[in-house]
Amino acid sequence: MSEHHEKMTKTTPMQVVFASLGGLIPPLIAIFLIVQLVLSIQHSHVDKDADEALVKTVAERIKPVGEVKVVDANAPKVEKSGEEVFNAVCTACHTSGALNAPKLNNKGDWAKRIGQGYDTLVKNAINGIRGMPARGGAADLSDLEVQRAVVYMANSSGAKFTAPQ
């Protein structure tokens, strides 16, 4: 019986190799399959809209600080109406009342200013006063456009100024 027992417990090098491979390969295959499963789940959850939003955000952040506008010097300038000037330039302060700017349609804010007269209002709008920059910060506005904007805002609060043509 001892001879039989010695035969049964003796392992060959080939058995060691097969046992090692048998012990290593199945766990490696299992790990590989789990990684593939996780990657496929992640891939299916990618939001394409988020990628587009990210691209737009990055483009906004890296856009140039200044812009160059090329305008034909001989082209006739189209003068804006008072409402157009207000919406483009004045609304930022005169809608919210920022820097104590008189609010559009607020008779209490405008009463004292209207009492100073049209010429004073226009002069202050063109040259700037207190927190308001000259021409509301839009240097390309003509005097006529500024006058129209003043008339638009003052008339919305009770003045009876005539808009310049």
C-alpha positions as CSV (number, residue, x, y, z in Angstrom):
1,M,0.0,0.0,0.0
2,S,2.8,2.3,0.6
3,E,4.1,1.8,-2.9
4,H,0.7,2.6,-4.3
5,H,0.5,5.7,-2.2
6,E,3.9,6.9,-3.5
7,K,2.8,6.5,-7.1
8,M,-0.4,8.5,-6.4
9,T,1.3,11.5,-4.7
10,K,4.2,11.9,-7.1
11,T,3.5,14.9,-9.4
12,T,5.1,15.4,-12.7
13,P,6.3,18.8,-14.1
14,M,3.6,18.7,-16.7
15,Q,0.9,18.4,-14.0
16,V,2.4,21.5,-12.2
17,V,2.2,23.5,-15.4
18,F,-1.4,22.5,-16.1
19,A,-2.4,23.1,-12.5
20,S,-0.8,26.6,-12.6
21,L,-2.4,27.5,-15.9
22,G,-5.7,26.1,-14.7
23,G,-5.5,28.2,-11.6
24,L,-4.5,31.5,-13.4
25,I,-6.3,31.5,-16.7
26,P,-10.0,31.4,-15.5
27,P,-9.6,34.3,-13.1
28,L,-7.9,36.4,-15.8
29,I,-10.7,35.6,-18.2
30,A,-13.2,36.6,-15.6
31,I,-11.4,39.9,-14.9
32,F,-11.2,40.6,-18.6
33,L,-15.0,40.0,-19.1
34,I,-15.9,42.2,-16.1
35,V,-13.8,45.0,-17.5
36,Q,-15.4,44.7,-20.9
37,L,-18.9,44.8,-19.2
38,V,-18.0,47.9,-17.3
39,L,-16.7,49.7,-20.4
40,S,-19.8,48.8,-22.4
41,I,-22.0,50.2,-19.6
42,Q,-20.0,53.4,-19.4
43,H,-20.1,53.8,-23.2
44,S,-23.9,53.4,-23.3
45,H,-24.2,56.2,-20.7
46,V,-22.3,58.9,-22.5
47,D,-24.5,62.0,-23.1
48,K,-23.9,63.4,-26.5
49,D,-25.7,66.6,-25.6
50,A,-23.3,67.2,-22.7
51,D,-20.4,66.9,-25.2
52,E,-21.9,69.6,-27.4
53,A,-22.5,71.8,-24.4
54,L,-18.9,71.3,-23.3
55,V,-17.7,72.2,-26.8
56,K,-19.8,75.4,-26.7
57,T,-18.6,76.3,-23.2
58,V,-15.0,75.9,-24.2
59,A,-15.4,77.9,-27.4
60,E,-17.0,80.7,-25.3
61,R,-14.2,80.7,-22.9
62,I,-11.4,80.9,-25.5
63,K,-13.0,83.4,-27.8
64,P,-11.1,86.6,-28.4
65,V,-11.6,89.4,-25.9
66,G,-12.2,92.0,-28.5
67,E,-13.8,91.9,-31.9
68,V,-13.0,93.8,-35.0
69,K,-15.9,95.1,-37.1
70,V,-15.1,96.1,-40.6
71,V,-17.6,98.7,-41.8
72,D,-17.6,100.5,-45.1
73,A,-16.8,104.1,-44.3
74,N,-18.8,105.3,-47.3
75,A,-21.9,103.3,-46.4
76,P,-24.8,105.4,-45.0
77,K,-25.3,105.1,-41.3
78,V,-28.8,104.0,-40.4
79,E,-29.9,105.9,-37.3
80,K,-31.6,103.8,-34.6
81,S,-34.9,104.8,-33.0
82,G,-35.0,105.7,-29.3
83,E,-36.4,102.3,-28.4
84,E,-33.7,100.5,-30.4
85,V,-31.0,102.5,-28.6
86,F,-32.6,101.8,-25.3
87,N,-32.8,98.0,-25.9
88,A,-29.3,97.8,-27.2
89,V,-27.5,100.1,-24.8
90,C,-29.6,101.7,-22.0
91,T,-31.6,98.7,-20.8
92,A,-28.8,97.2,-18.6
93,C,-29.0,100.1,-16.1
94,H,-32.3,101.8,-16.8
95,T,-34.3,98.6,-16.4
96,S,-32.7,97.4,-13.1
97,G,-31.9,100.8,-11.7
98,A,-28.2,100.0,-11.4
99,L,-25.9,102.8,-10.1
100,N,-29.1,104.7,-9.2
101,A,-30.1,105.1,-12.9
102,P,-33.7,106.2,-13.2
103,K,-35.9,103.2,-14.2
104,L,-37.9,103.2,-17.4
105,N,-41.6,103.8,-16.7
106,N,-40.9,105.1,-13.2
107,K,-42.4,108.6,-12.9
108,G,-40.8,109.1,-9.4
109,D,-37.3,108.4,-10.7
110,W,-37.7,110.7,-13.7
111,A,-39.8,113.6,-12.3
112,K,-36.8,115.7,-11.1
113,R,-34.8,114.9,-14.2
114,I,-37.6,115.9,-16.6
115,G,-38.0,119.1,-14.6
116,Q,-34.4,120.0,-15.5
117,G,-35.5,120.1,-19.2
118,Y,-34.7,118.3,-22.4
119,D,-31.4,120.1,-23.1
120,T,-30.0,119.2,-19.7
121,L,-31.0,115.6,-20.1
122,V,-29.5,115.3,-23.5
123,K,-26.2,117.0,-22.4
124,N,-25.9,114.6,-19.5
125,A,-26.6,111.6,-21.7
126,I,-24.0,112.7,-24.3
127,N,-21.3,113.7,-21.8
128,G,-22.1,111.3,-19.0
129,I,-23.0,112.1,-15.4
130,R,-22.2,110.4,-12.1
131,G,-22.1,106.6,-12.7
132,M,-23.3,106.9,-16.3
133,P,-20.6,106.9,-19.0
134,A,-20.8,109.2,-22.0
135,R,-23.3,108.0,-24.5
136,G,-24.2,105.2,-22.1
137,G,-20.9,103.5,-22.9
138,A,-21.6,103.2,-26.6
139,A,-19.2,105.6,-28.2
140,D,-20.5,104.8,-31.7
141,L,-24.0,106.4,-31.0
142,S,-24.6,109.6,-32.8
143,D,-26.0,112.7,-31.0
144,L,-29.4,112.1,-32.7
145,E,-29.6,108.5,-31.5
146,V,-28.8,109.6,-27.9
147,Q,-31.5,112.3,-28.2
148,R,-34.0,109.8,-29.4
149,A,-33.2,107.5,-26.5
150,V,-33.6,110.3,-24.0
151,V,-37.0,111.2,-25.4
152,Y,-38.1,107.6,-25.4
153,M,-37.1,107.1,-21.7
154,A,-38.4,110.4,-20.5
155,N,-41.7,110.1,-22.4
156,S,-42.2,106.7,-20.9
157,S,-42.3,108.4,-17.5
158,G,-44.6,111.3,-18.2
159,A,-42.6,113.8,-20.3
160,K,-44.0,115.2,-23.5
161,F,-40.8,115.7,-25.4
162,T,-40.8,115.6,-29.2
163,A,-38.5,113.1,-30.7
164,P,-35.9,114.6,-33.1
165,Q,-36.2,113.4,-36.8
